[in-house]
Amino acid sequence: MGLKAYFKKSARFKSMIGAIILAFFLWLYVALNRTVTDDIDCRLKPVNIIPGKTLTVDLPQYVNVSVTGQGIDLLLLHLFWRSEITFDLDLRSIRRYYIFNVKDERYLERINMPREFREAVSINGIISPDTILIRLEDVSVRKLPLEADNIDLKLRDGYTLVGGLTFEPDSIVVSGPESNVEQLTGILTVNKEFQNKKSDFSEMIEVLDIPTISLGLNGNAVRVSADIQKIGEKNISAIPISIIGVPESRQIEILPSTLSIIINGGVDHIKDLSADDIYVYVNYDRSWRRDGEYIARVNIELPDNIISYEVSPQDFKVIVK
């Protein structure tokens, strides 16, 4: 193909494209200036709920409405002002239960159109839904603890968790329908797994959302922390044994009068423990009615977070006089 023929063909192609573009804009101009009927979604907005009441059913997000106006106005509504079109559902007279027949013409007044379009666009009617169900309940407010049931903590062998997982804050004020709130015993986090831990950690973790329940929490997360220590062993001796519940008419002696104990726990937790931190006692047994010697076992109260312990000796001689 010669250069001259190429340019002729190229010019014809450009002319054809130009004609198509011009035709499109002419069509668009006519369409946008023509009166048309369309449907548009209005955001449903419940208003004037009686103080102390709350919704217990999910409402539709939108009400679909038939409107008429110039094409340009409807296009602008769809593109830029759609979120500002609302259907205000007035609940001031509802105490517990009601079904709105929203296709009734009187509810057309509840549709709020942006000021720029109130005269240019007319509302023909509500297309859907046919009805809207309302259920209200009294609002209940409670303070509930954070629970660690959804947190799976696995420690490296030879390590222990001292004091359990802790949360900051350790409780959350919740509010919502009374029937839902009263069933709650605590607030859970999302599922979280910690593997092969051998040192302390502190981490933000999201709280599990509860449908219809409002959590009085800044943000949606709490801080979970753990005190993880290497497991150690400590031997504490000469711990005195008390005898409780002895009648005034009786004299009791226990042999031996002290014991030793080997405790296992976090090394930092047990290193400063002494005999003063451990309470050992024997309850007086009413079967010890006569003077004589009896065999008894002791009761032991240890500080929290001790993993295990071993007592020596285990049996004691009680002399009743």
Sequence and secondary structure as in RCSB ss.txt:
>XXXX:A:sequence
MGLKAYFKKSARFKSMIGAIILAFFLWLYVALNRTVTDDIDCRLKPVNIIPGKTLTVDLPQYVNVSVTGQGIDLL
LLHLFWRSEITFDLDLRSIRRYYIFNVKDERYLERINMPREFREAVSINGIISPDTILIRLEDVSVRKLPLEADN
IDLKLRDGYTLVGGLTFEPDSIVVSGPESNVEQLTGILTVNKEFQNKKSDFSEMIEVLDIPTISLGLNGNAVRVS
ADIQKIGEKNISAIPISIIGVPESRQIEILPSTLSIIINGGVDHIKDLSADDIYVYVNYDRSWRRDGEYIARVNI
ELPDNIISYEVSPQDFKVIVK
>XXXX:A:secstr
  HHHHHHHHHHHHHHHHHHHHHHHHHHHHHHTSEEEEEEEEEEEEE   TTEEE S   SEEEEEEEEEHHHHH
HIIIIIGGG EEEEE TT SSEEEEETTSGGGGGGEE  GGGTTT EEEEEEE SEEEEEEEEEEEEEEEEE TT
EEEEE TTEEEEEEEEEESSEEEEEEEHHHHTT   EEB  EEEEEE S EEEEEEB   TT EEE SSSEEEEE
EEEEEEEEEEEEEEEEEEES  TT  EEEESSEEEEEEEEEHHHHTT  GGG EEEEE  TT  SSEEEEEE EE
E  TTEEEEEEES EEEEEE 
